[in-house]
Amino acid sequence: MNDPAARANRPPLALHVPEPTYRPGDAPDFSSVSVPAAGSAPRPDVAAPASETHPLTTHLVRVLDDDGRAVGPWDPRLDPDTLRQMLKDMKTVRVFDDRMYRAQRQGKTSFYMKCTGEEAIAVAAAHALDRDDMNFPTYRQQGLLVARGYPLETMMCQIYSNRADPLHGRQLPIMYSDKAHGFFSISGNLGTQYPQAVGWAMASAIKGDSRIAMGWIGEGATAEGDFHSALTFASVYQAPVVLAVVNNQWAISSFSGLAGAEQSTFAARAVGYGIAGLRVDGNDALAVHAAVRWAADRARSNHGPTLIEFFTYRAEGHSTSDDPTGYRPAGEAGAWPLGDPIARLKQHLMHLGEWDDERDTALDKEIDATVRAAQKRAETDGVLPQQGFERIGSMFEDVFADTPWHLAEQRDEALAEAREFLGHEPK
């Protein structure tokens, strides 16, 4: 309609700009968060049509109740030894995080990212997957490596970018990579893990392999185009992949509403793609284990992909470069209604009569000593500020089978300068 007079009677168009409910200085209040009773979510058969899971994309799969009992159909019925190992792995991740955070504050490395409050997600997933399944993680899944027995010392050497760093200082600290432990190289470009995971899973199917892939991103990265491209391929080709969205409520400094959380859950995006979807209590180690095992069994049985939203809370800053007090209320992490994942698993073991305070204290001391010893060994190979010219030649390695002449010239010039600076032949 081109009549200006007619348009004048219409209301002006407006945009909705999401804003977090609470800001610094406000009292945190999560009363609007719906937490259904543990055990209330039905568990479809692994071979069920994807549509049967869609009500679960707006529910919340929970196993542990307020008394630490495992209830309902999603109870994975894990044996006590497995539960104790999961508790140890989760505690190890938290202690490791604390020590590496302090190391960054002491100037020993440039950067670190903690996963405090999210330990159950990666650790329980690692225990639910097969050892040779491949993970395409983002930067809060250090628990995958810890649970699979990757040496803490090697993780620290990568963080310090020292001479024992297996990645030779070419990755930002905490961006680990280890094929043998099913841990694909972390990328700082958010969202890329999803199409890589789907592609790897498709390749596994094409080869007639039995290994599946699991892709990981945060809720903020669901706004990236890579997320939707990956879901399209996963849906069309029914790729044997598990796709995890770790919804910890905050991206770098923007809340989940900017990625669409006000409109629906992130798990509900599975509905539009016609794939299975689950929304899971990310602070409940048993629920995480059960959901990942269910989705892995589904993928391995050629019943297609599953999108899982792990509902949790980022208790710390986005990284050591971030101050969360600038954009969210103090004490918000303590008000989170799903509690602390470590405390909840400990309570469950105590309820079973398989744990007590004495053993818990002894385990804490053991883990602290183990992490301290690993840090001491790692620092014998140097910390980040001590790195210099010793291995300068390594920057020209592992790229070309035959080094081009112009790079060979640059390498020789760099080695000559290093030789002059050091007074001896660099390694």
N, C-alpha and C positions, 0 to 999 in steps of 0.2 A: 504494500500500500504506500503510495507516494503523497498522500494528503497530509501535510504538516499539522493541520488542525486536528485530524483524527489521532495522529500519534501523540499529540499534546495531552490527550486524556489518559494515556497509558502510564503506568508507574515506571519510574526509571529502573533500568537493569542494575543489579547489584551482585557482587561476588561474596561468597562466604570464605573468610580467612580463618582457619582453625587456630585456636589459642588454647594453651593448657589451662586446666581449671585452676591450678594453684601456682603461685609464683613465690620467689624468696620473700620471707616474712609472713606468709600465710601458714595456717595450720594444715598439715596434710590430712586428707580425708579420703579413704578408699571405700566409703560406704556404698558407692554406686557400682562397685565391682561385684558382679554376681559370682558367687562361689557355691556351686551345687554340692550336695552331700557326696562324700567319698563313696564310691561303689554304685552310684546311681546311673552311670552311663552304660548303655548296653554294649556288648561286644559282638559285632557281626562276625560271621565266618570269614576266614581269610579269602575264600573264593566268592564272597558275596558280590553282587553288582555294586559298582561304585555309588550308585544312587542311594543304597542302603546306609552308607556312611554319612551322607550329607547332613542329616540332623545333628551329627556329632561335630560338625564344623562350627556350630554355635553353642554347643554344650561345653563341658570340660571333663576330660577323662581324668579321674582321680582314684587312687588306690588307698593311700594312707589317711585314716581318719584322725581326729584331734587327739585320740589316745594312743596313736602309733600302731593301731591295728590295720592289717591289710584286709580290705573288704571288697566284695563285688567281683564281677566276672573278669575284670582286667588284672586281677592279682596274678603276677607271673609265677608265684610259688617258688621263689628262688631259695636255694639251700643256704644255711647260715654261713658257710665258708665264702660263698659268692657275695653275700651281703657284707660280710666283714671286709672283703677285699675292695668292694666298692666304697665303703666308708673310708678305708685307708687311702684309696686313690683320690677321693674328694678332699680329704684333709691335706694330702700331699700337695695338691694343686693350690689350695689356699695358702699354705705355708710358703710354697715356691713363689706365688704371686707377691706375698708380703716382702720376701727377701729381695726379689728383683725390683720391686717398687722402691725399696730403700736404696738399692744399688744405683738406680737412676738418680735418686735425689742426692746421692753421694758423688755424682759425676762419673760413675763407672761406665755408664752407657747413655745413649741419647734419648731413649724412648722405651716405654713399656705400657702394656695394656692388661689390666686385671679382669678376671671373670667372677669376682666375688658375688656370691648369691646365685650363680648360674652353674656351679660345679656339677650338679646332678645331671645336667643335660648331656654334656660330652662324655662324661664318665659312664653313665648308664647306657648311652648309645653304643659306646665301644664294647661294653660287655654283651650287648644284645646282637651285634653284628658278628659275622664270621671274621676271623683274623685277616683273611686275604681280600675282603671287600675294600673298595677304594673310597676314601673320603676326600671331598673337595671343600675344605673348611674356610671359614673366615677367621677373624683374629681373636676369638674367645673360645676356641676349641682345643686349648692346650691339654685339656683332660683326655682327649683321644690319644695323644702321645704318651701321657703318664700311664693311662690304663693299659696301653699296649707294651709297656716296659721300655720305652725309649729312654736312654740315659739322661738323667737330669743335668749332668755335667755337659753333655753335648748341647742340650738346649741352652745352657748358660753361655757356652762358647759362642753360639750363634748370636745371642743377645749382646755379647761383648765385642762381636766382630773381630775376635782375636785370631792368632795363628792356628788354632785348632778348630776354627769355625768351618764346618763342612761345606758351607756355601761361599767361603772365601770373601766374606764382607759384601757380597753383591745384593743381599736382601736387607731391607729395614729390620732392625731388631724385632723379634717375635714372629717374623714371617718365615716359619720353619718349612722344611721340605724333606720328606723321606719316603721313597717308594716302598722300601721293604716293610715299613710300618703302615702302609696304606694311607699316607698323608700327602696329598698333592700339594704342590707349592702354593702358599698363600699369595693372593694378589691384593694389592692396595686399591685396585679398581673394583669398586663394589658391584656385586651382581654377576661378575664373570664366572663365579663358581657354578652357577646353575646350568648354563649351556654346556660347560665343560663336563659336568657330571652326567648330564643327559647324553652327550656325545660319547663319553666313555662307556656308559651303560649300553648304548646302541651298538657300539663296537664289540662289546662283550657278547651280546646276543648274536651279532653277525658271525662271530667266530665260533659260536656254539659253546661258549664258556659258561660257567655256573656262577661267576662272581658278579655281584651287583655294585652299584655306586650309591653314595649318599652325598647330596649337595647341601651346603649350609650358607645361609645369609641372615642378616638382621632384618627387622621389619622395615627399616628405612629403605633398604635396597629393593624392596618389592615395588618401589616406584620407578625402578630402572627398566628400560626396555628389555634387557637381558632376561629378566624374570619372566616376562610374557612370552618371549621367543622360546625359552626353555620349556615352559608349560605347553606351548603349542606342539613342539616336537614330541615331548613326553606323552601327550595325549594321543596325537595322531598315530604314533608308532608303538604305543603301549610299552614304552621303554622300562626296563627293569631297574628303576631308580627310586630312591626315597629322597624327598625334597623337604628340608627343614627350614622353617622360619623361626628364628629365635626372637620373639617379641619381648624385649626387655624394657619397653615403654619409651625409650629415648634413643635417638640417633646421636650424632655428634653433640648437638645442643638443641635439637628440635624434637618435639614430642611426636608420638606415633600418629597423631591426628593428621599431620602433614603427609603421611603415607597412606591415609585412608581409613584409619582406625575408627573414626566417628561414624562412618557409613556401615561398616560390617567388620566381622573378624577377618583376620588374614587367612585363616583356614578356609573360610567360605569362598575364597577365590577358586578353590578346587571345583566348585559346583559349575561355574561357567565353562570350565574346560572338560567337564564330564569325567573327572578322575576322582579317586578316593581321597577323602580329607578327614583329618582328626585335629581337634584342639585339645591340648594336653597341659596339665599342671606341670610346669617346668621345674618346680621346686620339690616334686615328688619323684624320687629316684625310681621307685617301683613302677609308677605310671609311665615314666619315660622309657624304661626298659621294655615294658609290655607293648607300648605303642610302636617302638622301633622294631622289635622282634616281629610284631604282627605285620608291619609294612614290609619288612625284609622278606618274610615268608611269602607274602603276597607277590612281591616282585620276582622272587626266585621260582615261584610256581607259574610264572607267565600270566598273572592276573593284572598286571599293569602298575603304574606309579602311584605313589601316595604323597600328598602334601600334608605335612604336620606342622602346626603352629605350637611352639612351646611358649606358654604364657608364663612370664617371669618378670624380674625387675633388676635393672642394673644398679647395684648397690653403691658402686664407686663412680668416679668420673669416666668419661669416654676413654681417656688415656692420661698419661702423665702431663700432657699438654693442655688438659682441660680442667676447669674449676667448676664443678656442678653447682656450687652455691650461688653462681651467677644467674642460674635460670630455673632452679627448683628449690622447694622449701627444705630447710634443714630438718633432719629426722624423718624424711619421707621413706627412706629405705626401711627403717624400723617399723613403720606403720603398714608395710606391705602385708596384705592379709594371708598370703600363702606361706609365710614363715621362712625359716632358714633351712635349706635342703640338707645340710649336714646334721643339724640338730634333729630334724625329722627322721632321718635314717637311723641315727643313734637311738632315738626313742623307740623306734620299731624293733631294733635288735634287743633292747632292754625288755620290751614287752614280751618278746619270744623267750627271754631268759638266756639269751646268747651273748650278752654284753653287760658290763657294769662300769661304774665310775673308776674303779681301780685300773681296769684294763684300758679304759679310755685315756686316762692320764698317762699310762705307760706308752700307749701308742703315740700320743702327742709328743712325748719326749723322744721317742724313737725317730719319728718323722723329722722333728726339728734337727736332731743330730745328723740325720741322713742328708738333709738339704744343706745344712751348714758345711758338711764335709765335701759335698759336690761343688759348692760355691768356692771353697778354698782350693780345690783341685783345678777348677776352671780358671781361677784368677792367677794360677801359676803360669798360664799361657798368655796372660795379659788382659787388660781391660781396654775399652775403646780409646780413651785419650792417649794410651801408650803406643797405639799402632802408628807406624810411620812408613819407612821405605823398605823395611826388611823383605816384604813379599810383593813389591811393586810390580814385578814381572808377571804375577798371577792374573793381572787384569787383562792380559792379552791371551790367556789360555781358555780352553773349553768353548770356543766360539766357532773357529774354523778348523777343519781337518788339516789344512795347509795354510799357514799364516800368510796373508797377502803382503807383498813387498813393502807397501807404505806403512802397514802396522808393524812390520818387523823393524823398520827404521825407527818408528816412534818408541818401540820397546827397547831397542838398543840405546837410544838417547836417554830414556828414563832410567835404565839400569846404570848408565854412565854417571848420571847426576846422583843417583842413590849411592853409588860406589864412592863418589867424591865426598858426599855428605857423611856417610857412615865410616869411611876410612877402611872399609873391607868389602869383600864381594857380598852383595845382598843374596838372600836365599831365593 
